[in-house]
Every structure is written in C-alpha cells, then in structure tokens.
Amino acid sequence: MKTIADLGDLSGRRVLVRSDLNVPLDDDGTITDDGRVRASVPTIADLASRGARVIVMAHLGRPKGEPDPQFSLRPVATRLEELLGQPVAFATDTVGESARAGVDALEDGQVLLLENLRFNAGETAKTAADRRAFTEQLASLADAYVSDGFGVVHREQASVFDITEHLPSAAGGLVESEVKVLRRLTEDPERPYAVVLGGAKVSDKLGVIENLLGKADRLLIGGGMVFTFLKAQGHEVGKSLLEEDQVDVVRGYLKTAEETGVEIVLPTDIVAATEFSADADHDVVAADEIPADRLGLDIGPDAARLFAEKLGDAKTVFWNGPMGAFEMEPYAAGTEAVARALVDITANNHALTVVGGGDSAAAVRQFGHSDDEFGHISTGGGASLEFLEGATLPGLQVLED
C-alpha cells in the first residue's frame, strides 16, 4: 500500500485529505463523541509539519445531496482547531467560491476544512459517470491525495475511490494502522482468539460469522442478534427482535461450529422488559424461558460473568456490537461487562483487543474508558466488518502499489 512517504517532498504542495469526521451531534450542534476527530489529527498534523497546504474533506450524516445546516461540519472545524493547536480555516462549500478562495489563501503548514462532501450529489452517486464532474472539481483543488477516512474505504465514492485516478495518492497513518491491526486478526492471530458480536441484526454480520468460523476459537453472541440464535435452538424469544428468514442460516452456523470445534457462546440469561423503554418493567429470566409478552434488551448478569470468563484467557479479541440497548441504563450492564473484560485482558494478558467501531466505540467511551485501555478502537465499524469478511474494499484496492 502506498504511504505518505511515497508522495515525496510535500512542502508547498496542496494535499487533499479524506478524513472521517462523521461525529454525533446533539440538538445544539455540540459534538458528543469526538473520537473520530481525534483519530484524524495525527495525519493532518503530520502533513502540516511537512509543509503541505492541507485541505481536509469529510462528510457528516446523511444529507440528501444538497446543503443542510444541521449537517454542517463547522462544529468539527472548531474541535479540529482545538486538537491541532493551530487555526483551521473553514470553507462554506466544497468545490465552490469559498473552497477555492480558502485553498488559494493557504500557506505552507496551514489547514483548511471543506464543508460536508455529501452536500454534493456527485459524492455518493451510484455510477462513476455521475460522480465524474464532482471528482474532477475536487481534484482541481490539490496536487496530491491522502486517504485517511477508514470508515468509508468500503465505499465507491468520489472522495474515496474516483479521486485516485486524478492525483498521486497514498494512505494516511490512520488507514495504515487500521489495516495493520485487522490483518493481525485475519492472517495469524495469537490464540486463544475470541470474537464478540452484538448489535441488532444477524443479517448485518452473516459474512463475518461465516468467515470467522474458520479462524476464531470462540464466538460470543449478544445483542438483538442473539434471539435468532436462540430461536434456531428451538427456544421461545417472546417479542424480542427476530429475523425469521435467518433462522435456518443460523442453525447451519451452529452445526458448522460444532463440526469444526469452534465454541459458540450464547447468553444463559436475559434482561427482558415489557416494552422498549428505560421505564418499562423488566426482569432477569433464563435465556430459554423468555416470556411470550416480553422482549430481551440485554444479556443478564450470569451471562455477563460467563462472557468475561470466556474472554479471560484470550490473546486476541475482536468486538463489534453492544450486548443490549446500552443507551438506556437498565440495559447497559452487559455491554459494560464486556468492555471491562477487554480492559482487563489488555492489561493483564497483553492481549490484542480490537473494538470494531460504531456503537461499540461509543459505548466504551460512555462507560468512561479511554482509548488507550484497549489495543485498538476502530473508526470504521462497517469497513472493519467487511475487511473481516474477506471482502475487497474499493478505497484500499486503489491504494495498492
């Protein structure tokens, strides 16, 4: 993979950097988790220190191809400025007059952030032909391109994929580190190797389950997806989230795991509530005895202890997806228990623990853990999963030597 060093002397050159600054904002426009901004800083700072004129581009949220104030990157510019410790200019458009004036005003080592890429329909258009005009406008702003938004490298989008046809291109430090860690999970993991999967749907993780059945020693299953596993074993799951069309697929995974010696660990108990609400009546019930009028919203305390025990001797762990509806306090304990277990084995076993982005990353920060308590916190949940599935990621493929 081509790296920044392959771009040569960057002093005085305009370098377009694709970062992942897609952070959550509250109703007042305040960033509630700046993890992705902090992860983007080292590459931006490195380029500035080399004398590059740094033009940062990113997206936020899902605007519909036109400007929408609620998805403006302006709050991110303020936070980026604080973290970099130097001024960050902000363009109020992406390839228009403000952007061009901002680029023209840059001096060596200075940084400019462009407005949300997705305010332009050409960024996410389905075909290369429909993306071409926007891609060419982006490319005209710079002399070189650095891909540092790992969370979008699985997308064929103008700022991730097509841009490399127009500019000398390389991977940034964040993308380099993400790929290095994920290769350790797939090529020669130190054992025992445990994978913890949660989140809402089995269908979101079919590919990674299938691929890891041949690589991991243990799969620990929680979150909403566990109820499809329990149903596949013939258990009542009440009103819990269930993907009926995946029951036979899951039954096949259970059979394959048994035949290949991979241990699949399911919760022994569940926190079951009368409705999806923090105020609902809820009780701990056996996982195979969920009442018909209740839905499971977290793994129970016995399951939390079991999961911690099954992680206790691991040397490699990948975790993607919460164990329950952790945003609501009554259903946060299972996810918090997994986070604590990973912190413990990172410190005591010197294990490689990888938190696979998205809700899992948000959860560990909600529980007060710092990023350096884990081996690695990925900035790209979807990209991490596709990498572990063995899929070809377009934004990485175009950076290959």
N, C-alpha and C positions, 0 to 999 in steps of 0.2 A: 504494500500500500504506500502510495506517495505521501510524504510528510512535508511539513513546512520547510524543513531543511532543503528539500528538493527544489524549492522555488528560488533559491539563491538569495542574493542581496535584495532586501526589501526596502531599503532606505529610499524615501521619496516616492515609493510606488503606492498606488491606490489598491488596497486589498479589501475585497468584498467577503465578509464572513457570514456564513449562515449559522446562527446560533439558535438554541431552543430556549426561548424566553416566555413560553406559554404557561404563565403562572396563574394561580387562582386569585381573584379579586373579590373583596366584599362589596356591599351595595354602595359604599362610599368611594370605591376605586382604590382601596388600600390592599396591598399585596399581603395575603395571609400565609403564604409559604414561598420564600424566596430561594428555595434550593436550586432551582434551575438557573437562576441568575448567578448565584454564587459559583455554580459549576462552570458557567460560561466565562467567568472573569479571567482565569489563568491564560487562556489562549488569546483573548483580546489584549491583555496586558503584555503578553509575550510579543505579539505583533507590534504593539506601540513601542515597546522597548527596542525593537529592531529598526525603528524609524519609519515604519509603514504609516500610511494615512488610512486609518481603519474605518471601514464602512460596515456597520453591523446591520443585518437584516433578520427578521424573525416574524412569527405570526403569534396571535393571541386569540383563543376562542374560535368560534365558527361564524364569522360574519359571512354574508351571502354575496361575496364578490363586489361589494361596494362599501364606502366609508360608513362606519357605525361608531359613534363616540364611546359607547360602553365597552368597545374592544380596542380602544386606543392604547398604544404602547407608551404613552407619555409617563405614566407612573413608573414603568420599568426603567425609563431613561434616568429618572431621579434616583432610583435604587442602584442602578448600574454606576452612576456617578459617585455615589457614596462608597460603593465597594471598590471601585478602581482608584479612588483618591485623586481623581482628576476630572476636569469638566467633560461632559458628554453633550455634544450638540444634538438637537432633535429636529428631524425633518417632518413636516406635517403631511407629507405624501411619500410615496415610494419611488416613483420614477419621474415625478413632475418637476415644477419650477423650484419648489422648496428643496427637494432632494438634490437637484443639480447645483443650486446655489450653495447648499451645505457642503457638497463634495468639493466644489471649486474653492471654498474658503478653508479647507483643511490644510494644515501644515504637518510636517513630519512628526509622528508620535501622537497626533490628535485622533479623537474618536467621534464618529457621528452615528446615531441610531436612526434608521429609516422607520417610517410609520408601518403599521401592520401590512405584511405582504398580502394577506387574504382580503384586503380592501380592493384587490385587483382580481377579476375573474380569471385572468390568464394564469395565475399561480397554480390553481388546482384544476384547471380544465382537463378533460379526460384524454385528449389526444395531443401529441407533440405539435401538430399543426396549429391547434388552438392556443397552445402555450408559447408559440414561437415569438410573436411580436413582443410579449411581455419579457420573455427571456432575453431578447436582444436589447431591450431597453435597460434591463438590469446590467447586462454585460458591458454596456457602453459607459457605465459609471466607474469601471475599475480596470486594473491591469492584471490582476490575479484573483483567484478564488480559493477560500478555505472553507471546507465543510466541517462544522463543529456542532451541528444540531443532531445528536444521535437519535433523539426522539422522533425524527422524521426521515431517517435514512431508508426506511422501508416504503417510502412513497415516491412515485414518479411524478415529481412536481418541478415547476420551473426553477426554483431556487435551490433545489436539491440534486436534480438529475440533468436537466437540459443545459443548465448553465455551464457544465464542464466541457461542452462542445465548443464554447466560445472563449474560454480563458484558461491559462495554465492553472491547474487545480491540485489541491492536496488536502489531506485530512488534518484537522486540528488536534490538539492534545487531548481533548475530551473524547473525541471519536476514537483516537488511538487507544486510550486507556480502557474504554468500554469494550472494544473488540478484543483486546488482550485478555481481559477478565473473562469474557464469555467463551473465548477459546479454551481457557483453563477448565471451564465447565463441560465442554463438549469433547475435547481431544484426549486428555489424560488426567481426569480428576483424581485427587487424592481421596482415598476411601477410609471409612465409610462415606458414601455420597448420598445425602438426603435432599429431597425436593419437597417443598411445602407449597401446595396450590390451594388458593381460595378464590374469592370473588363470586360473582353471581351465577355464571353460566358455564356448564361443561363445554358447550359448543365453542366457546371462546378459546378453549385450551386443548381441543382434540388433538391437534398436530403435535403440541409439545408433550402431551401424555404419551402418545404413540411413539415418539422419538426417544423419550427418556426411559420408557420401559426396557430399552436395550442398553441403557447407560447408568441409571441410578440404582442404588441398593434399596432405597425406601422412598415411597411416595406417601406423603401425609396430606390428606384431603379434608378441607374445611370449607367454610363459606356456604353460599347458596348452592354451589355445585354439588355439595355432599349429598343432597337429598335425591339426586338422580342415582348416585351410587347406592344409597340405602334402598331405594325402590328396586334397583337391579338385584338386590339381595332378597327381595320379597317383603320388605318392611313397609308399614304404614308411615306416610310422611305428612298427613294432615293437609293443612293449607299452605305448606311450605313451597318455596319455589321449586318447580319440577319441569324438566324438559322430557316429556313423554317420548318424543321421537329419538331421544338419545339413550334410552334405557337399554336397548339391545346392544348398542355400541359399547356402553359401559360394562355390560355383562361380559362382552368379549375381552375387554381390558382386564377385568378381574381374572378371567380364565388364563389369559396370556401371562399375567403376573405370577399366578400360581405355578404355571408350567416352567417359567424361566427363573423362578426363585427371587423375584422382586417383591418386597414386602409392601403391601398397600395398607396404610394405617387409617382407619376411619374413626370418628369420634364415638366414644362409649356413652356419652350423654350430651344433651342438647338443652339450651335455654329456649323454651317455647312460650310464645305470647299469644294473646287473643287477637292482636292486630299489630300492624307495623307502626308502632308508636312507642316513644320512651315512657309514656304514662300507662301503657296497657298492662293488664295483669299478666304476669309471667312466672314460670316455674321451671326448675330443672327436672327433666324427665329422661328416662333411658332412651338411647338413640333408636332402639327398635320398638319403642312404645309411645310415639308421639301421638297425642290425642287428635282425633279427626277434625276438631274445631280449632286447632292451634297451628301456628307456623313457627318454625325454627328460625331464630335470629342470631344465634351464637353457639359455638361449642361450649359444653358445660365444664365445670371445674375438674371433674375426673379426666375428661378428655384433654384439658389443658395440661394437667400433670403428665398424662400419657405422652402427649406430643413433646413436652420438654424432655422426658426420659428418652424418647426415641431419637432426639437430637443430641443427647448428652455426649455421645462418643464420636459424633460426626467430625470429619476433617474438611468436608466441603458441603455447603448448603446453598441452595437457590430457593428464594421465597418470592412468590408472586401472588398477591391477592389476600385480602383480610379474611379472618376466620368468622366474622359476623358483621353486623351493622354497627361498626365501631364508632361512628359519629354520634351514636346515642349511648350515653353512659351505661345503661343496664346491659348493653350487648357488646361492650368493649373488652371485657376481661380476657377472652380467648385470644384475640389479636395481640393484646398487651403481653400475654404469657409467651407467645411465640417470639415477640420482639426481645423480651428479657432472655429467653433461652439462647437466641442468637448472640446477644451481647456477651453472655457468659461463655459460650464456646469460642467466641472470637478471642476473648482474653485468656481463657484457661487452656484451650486446646490449640491455640494459634491456628484456628480453622479459617478457611476462606469462606466468608459469609457474604452472600450477594443478595441484596434487596432489590427486586426487579421493578422498581419504578412505580408510577401511578399511585393508587390508593395505599399500597404497602409503604411507600416512602412517606406519604402524608401521615400515615398512622404512627410511624416510629417518631416522627417529629412532634406529633400531637402528644405522645406519651413522654416527651421531654428528653429523648435520646439524641445525642449529637451524631453527626455523620461518621465521625472517626471512631465510634464504638463498633462499627461494622467494617467488614473488609471492603465493601463497595456498595454504594447506593446508586443504582442505575437511574439515568434521567429519561430513559425511554422504555416504558412498560411494553407497548405493542412491538417495538423494534426488538427488544430483548427476547420476547416470546418467539417471534418469527426466526430470530437467529438460532434459538434452541430447537426450533422445529427442523432446522437444516435448510430453511428457505434461502433463496438468493435475494439479498437486499439491494435494490437498484442503486441507492445512494452510496453504497460501499463498492459495488461492482465497478462503477465508473471511476473509482479512485485507485483501482488496481494498477500496478506497474505494467 
